[in-house]
């Protein structure tokens, strides 16, 4: 074999990004090194892997598409050598790529990463963020090993491991007329202006809560940013709905927030780990799943208040 695993990894980066420039950034190497690796593989394998488009990046040839899948399998097989070594010395080592749903990333990713890295110091861990559809696509393209996400319309080729059932909260500003309540019925808010999280599956989930009570929200704004939602709500523009109740109940604009459990809707949302069903999980992946199961569970979630904490409590940062 007259090519290296490193050259295969450079080819994979180029095949995923369809750009020599972005591939070089992804693997932290020079652009000429990426180009040289591709040229070497094309010469060695006697196939054209890419069509070069002047100033417009690359596109894979049919042969390049097939070889991209084979290259990923080859790297995965090579990584199993680490698994064998780990079994022999009873030590978890190797690499793991984790994707996380971006609205939850600020809450859970730092603690999970730090805790897992302290526990398994021989593991190289990377994290990426994305929406539900992006995470599933990244699983299928082997860009990530697993995803921390909601169980919303999970496709049949994905296995979902539930970690916690999360309830929904109405999010209001501290000056709202219901801010002192311990809980609220969604029906009581129908006449108030509503700010909707505009993410494909999340949007459908929250609008489904209104359908449960036979009501229609008065939407005044839609945003894909939870940070924006929190600030608009804290400023009194309207109310929102969220499934995360952070420990920090101060919005990004410095104003306090209140999270009220909903009394009249009963559809919790399942949060957990998604993996491709057909891929054998490595020892590192299994260790990470076990770590998550210890840290995340019903009633306990990194960065969130306990489910039984007083709803109207406003925590200020020190």
Secondary structure by P-SEA (a helix, b strand, c coil): ccccaaaaaaaaaaaaaccaaaaaaaacccaaaaaaaaaaaaaaaccccccccccbbbbbcaaaaaaaaaaaaaaaaaaaaaaaaaaaacccbbbbbbbcccccccccaaaaaaaaaaacccbbbbbbbbcaaaaaaaaaaccccccccccccccccbbbbbcbbbbbbbbbccccccccccccccccccccbbbbbccaaaaaaaaaaaaaaccccccccccccaaaaaaaaaacccccccccccccccccccbbbbbbbbccccbbbbbbbbccccccccaaaaaaaaaaaacccccccccccccccccccccccc
